[in-house]
Amino acid sequence: MSVFKVLVFFVLFFSFVPATAGGFRLLPDSLHSQTEENADSWLGVDKALHVTGSMIVMAAISINLQRQAAYSRPKALRVGFGFTFALGTAKEIWDGSKADNYFSYKDLTANIIGACLGAFLAGQD
């Protein structure tokens, strides 16, 4: 299975989020609306987007560094992970600086999980 097919699978899989009334729905209109009960849940569309986004960034950077810049696989994975982690951390710091948002360690954890999945995908032949 190609890396592209796996990435498409994850994007489609994480596009479905449990609906409150049961069943599934595709990307609700209010992606970023937060109530007290779901403000920073470990599960939900926000964490799924963090995982998916970090996975795609990590895999894309690592694969392109290997193909375009002739980096070795280990070096491309280190650079890709470092960039992905820095990008996710910068986004959380930016969120923390806004009055209506906050720094989320759960989002940061989801970013790391996504980067690890992206590294796994980029490491496949």
Buried (B, 14 or more C-beta within 10 A) or exposed (E): EEBEEBBEEBBEEBBBBEEEEEEEBEEEEEEEEBEEEEEEEEEBBBBBBBBBBBBBBBBBBBBBBBEEEEBEBEBBBBBBBEBBBEBBBEBBEEBEEEEEEBBBEBBBBBBBBBBBBBBBBBBEE
